[in-house]
Amino acid sequence: MGGLAATLGAVGLTPFELAAQRGQRGAAAGGAAAKPDGPPKDPQVEYEKMAKLANNENPYGPSEAVMKAMNDAWKYANRYGYPDGGIRDAIAEHHGVKPENIILAAGSGEILKLVDDVYLPDHKIVVGMDPTYGSVYQYTTNSKAKAIKVALKKDYTADIDAMIQETKLHSRDVGLVYLCNPNNPTGNIVNKADIKKLLNSIPEEIPVLIDEAYHHFVDNPNYETSIPYVLEGRRVIVARTFSKIAALAGMRLGFAIAPKEMVGEMGPFALSSISSVVKYGGVAALKDTAYEAKMKAMNKQLRDRTTAELKQLGWETIPSDANFFMVNLKTDMGPIQTEFQKRNVLVGRRFSPMDNWLRVSVGSDDEMKRFVTVFKEIFPNGPDAKKPTTSAGGI
Ligand SMILES: Cc1ncc(COP(=O)(O)O)c(C=O)c1O
């Protein structure tokens, strides 16, 4: 079961689809002669039951102001994304750059794909950390580029010296350096001195993509956004999203901030399939700084409470500056992810080579309580027990 769940996770099924699979498997397991499990499960009902701690989403949803702005924009649903509420200007102003520095996308995932299309053609190389948010590596498979994945250091932070070394060694073929800051899945930051060192050490023509999807959650004096490097004219692309702190994951809005010349290189490849409605939502989200501060504070409080509870039970976690954290299960995470799922808690997915670590998103107060209760149920004897307890009596 663990293997199957891991495989499902790896092929990227949504929690919705996973829940549906679960219903089907339950029925299939009964076989022709056995009593069926009952009527097939409604995937939506199944999904609603779950504590959703697997996708680093915002559990509270968009702010009142954002909802109102989007509701007021429904009248443009018949238009191709325009009028747009002035979203490009609003993003530029908010971040102290010019509109010509902005590329809009339907989520920052689309920015990562765009960067791959432009800077990683056949045989080019991307240098990045391992593990990290894997999309850029996945896209290289299609574009026939290659990835040099640099292992994290023993403390699970980026090995910037090794990344510099690999980039210099292959400099003729490196099309991109990718840094996720804070890093997904570890939740820790790449500190500002390391970013400076990297940019000052590699050939200046090599583009560097800095994925700041979790920027708004960070509370760490060693962290700094990399937008100032764009203003300096360096070949730096900063990717941002409205999916996380602004809670608009399902509405799809992200953007890149880059030097004008790079916007010119990427622009022709951009899809820009963004709805009018979310553009109005985005403008309102930028203005609603009070909501953003509240989300940040609530996330920190629940993340720190949950990791403190785990620590008290003897478990190791990686200090996180994001809306998720990792806990060392000391056993393969696949079967444990399945055990959580059986108890209506969605966690994970697998981030090899950290196969013994489980990534847990920070949900609502209730969801985090459910997570801790289930965690204790699966591991009643703490981290030093030989085997976790499973609902089937053993994994
Ligand atoms: C680091 C990172 N970058 C980019 C994305 C893509 O997010 P979206 O396309 O919703 O903006 C995610 C999503 O989880 C992420 O974790």
The ligand as an ORCA input file, in Angstrom:
! r2SCAN-3c Opt
* xyz 0 1
  C       8.497     26.668     -4.572
  C       7.284     26.694     -5.426
  N       7.323     27.357     -6.580
  C       6.259     27.438     -7.371
  C       5.077     26.809     -7.039
  C       3.929     26.913     -7.998
  O       2.861     27.556     -7.423
  P       1.774     28.326     -8.272
  O       1.860     27.832     -9.693
  O       0.476     27.991     -7.628
  O       2.123     29.770     -8.176
  C       4.974     26.100     -5.833
  C       3.732     25.419     -5.459
  O       3.597     24.769     -4.465
  C       6.118     26.036     -5.010
  O       6.121     25.369     -3.858
*
